[in-house]
């Protein structure tokens, strides 16, 4: 009797995943989270498209730096017949060049560079989103595999309980209803295992999709839900986020661009120059040369003041307000993710120190009582359910901790605390 109870206790102890499934227990050829991120970034259409957007923005910088093309003009007058250039009485051949007011070209080039910086920042925002999605899907696969492990152990216990109930029924120690209950529990455990297996297929299909693969392609991963606690200083992370977040880099580029456009608008009153040099031939007269200089006069000075200049000022003020809002949003995101990670860490600690041990202890006591005939099978069934639910909840807490840390790193904009974040 004692040996039987000890044997059951060993099985139950094996259920408790205090350290989770170790890397050695998983497929050594499976993909790591780092490899998944690398694969996704190499095949993600949005990421590849953003690379071409960046190249296009760099090309626009060269366009902005370009000088206006010179203009060659030919004028043939007083022709005796249509297109009779040789016998025309008068002709002009000239070359003109637009000379932009000093500073206009450099401002235009700076605006193009700032727009390229915006696109680079957008790429970094996209990367953080892709990395987070991969992490969320990767940890979901680990959680589904952990749940399957518990389902298998639950089925083993349910079948073992059915066998022992049959023995006790044969000995006349329990009623037939106990056999029926044990059979129902075994069927439920088998169904739960099927659900867990389907859950793995669904999560792997989602991860395959993010990796740019066919949804039903074979996929194995290697990693652990369990990780060392990460110290979290929320105020420090907020300050860091407001410095390194790609959204802040994009906002800074937008502010600089708005300020530059304001300066460019101020040059509206300063004219560009058009220089021209031409050769003038008149029949019966000697050939002469002409030089021209032309530029617009800002006579209607109020037009740019009410138009282009007013627009640039309004855009700059709008960008300043948006920058203030972005800082508040970043603070809120970091605070929420940081507090969520702390709460998940506390929950994991509670499971390890109290809940799992208590669930096992109750199950052991009721198992011994069932063996001794002190309780019915239904009480043992409830204890087993409680234990399995505690194990599943513990796995959920591990998953939530990993996801909240991934969300925290996304909200900060960079890895921290030695975490496995790209």
Secondary structure as GFF3:
##gff-version 3
##sequence-region A 1 422
A	DSSP	alpha_helix	2	15	.	.	.	ID=ss1
A	DSSP	three_ten_helix	23	25	.	.	.	ID=ss2
A	DSSP	alpha_helix	33	43	.	.	.	ID=ss3
A	DSSP	alpha_helix	45	65	.	.	.	ID=ss4
A	DSSP	beta_strand	71	77	.	.	.	ID=ss5
A	DSSP	beta_strand	90	99	.	.	.	ID=ss6
A	DSSP	alpha_helix	104	170	.	.	.	ID=ss7
A	DSSP	alpha_helix	176	210	.	.	.	ID=ss8
A	DSSP	alpha_helix	234	244	.	.	.	ID=ss9
A	DSSP	alpha_helix	246	266	.	.	.	ID=ss10
A	DSSP	three_ten_helix	267	269	.	.	.	ID=ss11
A	DSSP	beta_strand	273	282	.	.	.	ID=ss12
A	DSSP	beta_strand	288	294	.	.	.	ID=ss13
A	DSSP	alpha_helix	302	306	.	.	.	ID=ss14
A	DSSP	alpha_helix	308	350	.	.	.	ID=ss15
A	DSSP	pi_helix	351	355	.	.	.	ID=ss16
A	DSSP	alpha_helix	356	372	.	.	.	ID=ss17
A	DSSP	alpha_helix	377	412	.	.	.	ID=ss18
###
